[in-house]
């Protein structure tokens, strides 16, 4: 529910925008809002889900704004975006936006255009859904398409998982919303540290140092400084300055490879995927949570990644069968306990699940609640 804003405050904001220099920074977002939202800015009273993927927002004036949400592939080309813009022009007066999880939302003022818009999207192979207690569009990183440190492919894994979960995306079947994310390495560009189910590519071996090219391609002080754990140290090899990696300190993040091309971290046999669960950003009903390890390692098996897809399916099915209404995945696990989670899912508990990190999440203030 959106907070009401007084007319005086709206006038103050308008005055501030008029004084703002036009050549500094991006244009103000309000000029791109649909007219129905501009007329009722800050005066929305309630919203409801008319069907999966369709939301109605009602303003104090009695006007409604209808939102149709659909999935996007995340990595798209200009032709695909042009086709989406044409759909927006035809059905939504050109108004659309991307959510933080790369759902596409079309903003409509005319309710009669909802069904024709949905029919058009479905004919293009674009599923409508991702609202309320469903699986949202999976946000992910670049993977093998672009990233030089990725341990797995983002687009391929996400495509297969989304195809498996399409029923949960297009329906309101789950106890609460489930947000899935993918990051192709533990630098976590995909924000997997705070998702209900997180798929994380992992390296399991330290980078290999190519001593013959290192001095030509890398600066040794910068390379040493790039390591967050101090695992890289200067050394001399065959009378030439180089670096060495202390494996016991290496966490396989690949930062050194970003700085120094002579330290590739890819390993076809030992690179793979881990699964994490229970994270969330919301403050509703409980504080935000970081994701915790569920499966330490699954192999890279392109093009279908069956082990990963089956693992995500297992988690979702067990959660859907055992969680109470409105419980997020992390809240459900907190209620039943981790031993019961491993028992229900059948996942093996290993030594890698033991959290021995001294600055664990309980020492961090992850909530926006005021505490004294």
Secondary structure, DSSP 8 states (H G I E B T S, - for coil): ------HHHHHHHHHHHHHS-TTSSS--GGGGS-HHHHHTTT-EEEEEEEETTEEEEEETTS-EEEEEEE---SS--HHHHHHHHHHHHHHSTT-EEE-TT--EEEEES-TTHHHHHHHHHHHTT--B---SSSB---EE--GGGT-TT-SS-HHHHHHHHHHHTHHHHSS--SSS-B-EEEESSTT-TT-GGGSSEEEEEE--S-----HHHHHHH--HHHHHHT-TTS-EEEEEETTEEEEEE-GGG-----HHHHH-TTS----TTT-EEEEEE--B---SSS--B--EEEEEEEE--TTT-HHHHHHHHHHHHHHHHH--TT--HHHHHHHH-HHHHHHHH-----GGG----TT-GGGS----S---
